[in-house]
Amino acid sequence: MEPTVPARALVVTADETLLDDLLRLSAAAAADVEVVHDAGAARASWASAPLVVLGSDLAAELERARLPRREDVVLVGLDHDDAEVWAVAVRVGAARVVFLPTDEEWVVGRLADCAEQDGPDAPVVCTVGGRGGAGASTLAAGLATVSSGQGWRTMLIDGDPLGGGIDLLLGGEEITGTRWPQLATARGRVSATALAGGLPRVGELAVLSWDRGESLDVDPAAMSAVLRACRRSCDVVVVDLPRVLDAAAREALACAALTLVVVPAEVRATAAAARVVASVCTVAGDVRVVVRGPAPSGLTADAVAEALGLPLAGFLRPEPGIAGSSERGDPPGRRPRSPIARLCSAMIDELVQGRAA
């Protein structure tokens, strides 16, 4: 895949003092911007720019130009005491009004986001076990391995503090790099470039997991900041979550494009999963079940899905040797004809196609 050139933020102002300030802030953000001095000239890049920074000196002119409404318009006010700036912000569809120098840090962060982002936000897929040992971590590792193997920039995040470290499934426990203890209390903006450069990598796959020290909780603000950075710089983000949802897990579920609950084809496992599903569905949108065989009781995948009231994402047939392969650090999903690779490939295709739509 050919890398795309990041689109530039569009700055619309004829005020030289304001323009000087905005160019200074864009330099601080290492972000290239496109500058136009009238509303008519803004029309060409209005729809495609990832961000529009509109000076209030041209807000009325832009309103008269009747450009279509769009997201991510920031209006920069020139006078705190000017009540009209708020009214015109509503009329042009601005999502936020800022004033300089008060909001300089926020503007720099938003411009830096644009510099790092070269397309729509990456979709997030979360995995949750319906009961202990259901295989949710194995599915997460398989999804990430398959996605990375297809050439997509992929991030695998271990969101389960008590899971033992998903890097073990990939053979990456000895690889040095940033792990959750260094990020668990992060606040505000996390640089996508710095994050991607500091994480351990198994091949091309970036992994955020745990060290072997004491267990700790991830602050939900840290999970949010990390996810925003990952979504700006990746094509697919996979997050493995605990069955008992903490605040950080809920943060991940809230932005997930797809959540997969993994349930063995057993009566007791299905009963246990019902409680997990009830909790997950209070936060996540698109929730589906992956049923893992064999089914000694004769319980079918469709029956499990019906009992849980969820769409069936797929049936994961037994795969001899997968446990031993994981113990040896051979990632699940590496063999393209394996059951887990086939299932994961179909899901990754759906996610990536949805991002491009």
N, C-alpha and C positions, 0 to 999 in steps of 0.2 A: 504494500500500500504506500502510495506517495504521501509524504507529509503535507498538510495543508498550511497555508500562510494565515496566521491569526488575523482576523478582521480588526480594524482600528476603531477605537472610540471616536465618536463624532463630536467636535466642539463647535457650538454655534454661538458666536458673539461678535459684536463690532466694538466692544469696549476694550481699548488697548490695555488698560490697567488690569482688568479682569483676565484678559488673554495672557498677559505676562504671568499672572499668578497661576493660571491653569497649566501653562507650559512648564512652569517650575515644578508643579506637583506631578505632572506626567513624567518629567525627568526623574523625580524622586522615585516614581513607581517603575522606572525603566520601561515605560509604555509609549509607543508611538501613537500619535493621534492625528486625525484629519481635522483641519480647521476651515470653517467657512464663515463668511462675514455677513450673510443675509439668508433669509428663510428660503428663498428660491433656490439658492445653491445647495441647501441642505437636502433637497428632494432626492437627488441621485443616490445618496447613501443612507437615507432616512430608515428604510426598512432593513437593510443588511447590517448596519452597525450594531455591535453587541451592546453599546451604551451610547446614549445621547446626553451630553452635558450642555444645557441651554442657559445662556445668560439671560437674566430677566430684561435686559435692554432690548432683546429681540423677541421676547415671548409674545407680545401683542402682534407683531408682524407675522410670526409663525402661526398664530391662531387664525389670522386672516388668510394665510396660505392654504388652510384647510387640508393639511397633511393628515393621512390616516392615523388613527390612534395606534400606539404601540407600547410595549412594555419597556422598562428600563430607561425612562427619561428622568433626568435629574435637573431641577431648576436651581440655578445659583442666584440667590437674591443679592442685591447690591445695598439694600438698606433694611435693617432690622425693623424699623418703624413703618415701613411701607406695607400697609394692610392689603393693598392690591396684589402683591406678589402671591399671596395664598389663593386669592380668587382666580388669578390667571393660571396658577398651577393646576387647579381643578379643571379649568376649561381646556388646557392643552394635554391633560392626562398625565401630568408628571407624578411619578411615584413618590418623590421625595423633594423637599426644598432644603437647600443647605446654604450656609453663609460662611464666608471666609473672613478671618482665619479659624473661626471656631470649629468648623467641620473639616479642616484640612486632612487630618489623619484618616477619616472615613473616605474622603475623595481619593486619597493616595491608594488606599486598600482596594477600592472599587476599580480604579484604573489598572492596578496591578493584576487584579483578577482577569481583566480583559486581555492583558498582555500574555497571560498564561493559557488562556482558553482558546482552542482552535476549532470549536464546534459546539453543538448542544451539550448540555450536561450529560455525563455518562449515566446509564441506568444502574440502579442498585438492585441486586438480588440477594435476599436474606434466606438462610436456612435455619430451621429450628427442629429439634428432635421431639417427636411426640411422646417419647419416653427415653429414659437413659439407655445409651447404647444403640439408639435407633439407626445411626449412620449419617446424621446430619453433617458432621464435620467431614466425613468422607465425601459426601455429595458436594459440599462447598469446595473442597480441594479439587474434586473432579471438574466442577464447573470452571474454576480458575485455570486449571491445567489445560483444559480443552480450549478455553477462550484464548489463552496466551499462545497455545500451539497453532491457532488459526491466524495469528498475527495481530490480534487486538491487544492494545495496551491495557493490561489487566492488573487490578489491585485485589489482593486477598486479605481481608481483615478478620482477625480472631477477636470476636466480641464476647467470648466466654472466659472470664477470669479463672474459672476452676476446671477448664477443659484440658489442661496439660500442655497446651501450645500446639497450634495447628501446623507450625513449621516442622514438627516431628513427622507428620504424614508426608512431607515433601523432601525429607532428608536435609532440611536447611537449618537444623538446630545449632550447627557449629559455625554458620555464616555470621560474620560480624555485621552490625548495623543498628539502627534505631529500633527500639521496641517500646511497648506501651508504657513502661515506667518512666520513660523520658517525655512522654506526651500526655499522660493521664490527667494532668492539670492544665493543659494548654488552654489559652483563652484567645478570643478574637480571631484574627486572620492567621492561618498557617500557610506558608509559601508552598505551593504545589511543587515547584522546582526543587526546593530544599528537601521536602519530604521524599519525593521520588528518588533523589540522589542519595539520601541517607539510609533508606530501608534495605534490609537484606533482600537479595534476589536469587531465586532458583531458576536458572536460565534467564529468560526475559520476564519472569513473573515476580512482581514486587509483593512482599509479604510483611504485614504488620501483625506481630504475634507477641508473646510474653517471654520474659526471661525465666530463669528457674529460681528466682527469689521469692519473697513473700507475696501472697496474694494482695491485690489492691483493687479498689473500685475506680472505674473510669468516669470522670465527671461528664455528664451529658453535654456540657458546653464543649468539652474536648472532642467527644465523638462527633458533634456537629461540625466543629472546625476541621477535623480530619476528613470527614466525608465531603465537605465542600471543596477542599483542596483536591481530593481524589477525583471527584466528579468533573473538575475543571481540566484535569490533565490526563484522564484515562478514557478508554472506550467502554469498559465494563468494570464494575465494582462488586465484589462478592463478600458478604459478611456472614460469618457463622455466629449464631446467637445462642445464649443459654435458654433452657426451658422455662426457668423462672425469670421473668423479665425484670431487669433493673432499669433505671432511668436512661442509661446509655443505650440499652437495647431498644427501648421505646423510641429513642431519637432516630436510630437506624431504620426501624420499621416504618416510621412516619414518612420517610422519603423513599421507601422501596418501591420500585416498579413491579416487583414480583416477590412474594414470600412463599417458600416451599416448606411445608411441614412433612417430615419424614416419619413414616409409621410402618412398623413391621406388620405383616398380614396375620395378626393374632387378635383374639377377642380382648384379652387384658390390655394389650398395647393400644388398641382402639379406644377402650374405655379411658385409659390414662391420657391419651391424646386429646380427648374431648375437652379436658380442662385447659390444656395448652392452647388449643384452637380458640376457645372462648376468650382467653387473654389476648392472643395475637390479633384477633379480629376486632378488638376494640381500638386498635391503633393502625394496623395495616389495611391497605386497600385490596389489591388482588392477591388473595391467599388461595393456594392450591395444595393438594396432598400428593406426595410421592409414596407409593406403597412398595415396601421392600419384601421380596419373597425369600424363601419358600413359604407356603401357607399350609402348615401341618394340620390345621383345623379345617381346611377346605374353604376358608374365608377368601372371597375374591377381592380383587382391587376395587372393583365397582362397589362392592358391598361396604368396604371400608370408607370409601369416599362418600357414599350415601349416608352412612351412619354419622359421619362428621359434618355433613352438609356442605362439603367443599367440592369444587371441580377436581377431577383426577388429572394430574399433570403427567403421570406415567407410572408404569410398573417396572421396578428395578429387579431384574432376574438375578438369581445367585451367580456370583462370580468366583469360582474356585481360585484360591491363592491370593485374593486381594488383601486379606489381613496380613499374610506373610510378606507381601510386597511392600505394604505400608511400613511394616517393622523394619524393612531393609532400606526405607527411604525412597522407594520407587513410587512416584505420585500416582494416585488413582486417576484414570482417564487417559493415561499416556498411550495405552494400546488402542488405536482408533476403532477396532472392531469389537472391543469389549462392551458389555451391556451398559456400564456407567458412561463410557465415552459416547455411545450412541444417544443415550438419553440427554446427556449434557450438551451435546452438539445441537440437538434440536432446540433446546431452551436458549442457548446462546444465539442461535440464528434468529429466534423470535425477538430477543431483547435488542439485538443490534439493528434489525430491520425496523423495530419500533422507534429506535432513536433517529434513524434516517428519515422516517416518515414525516 
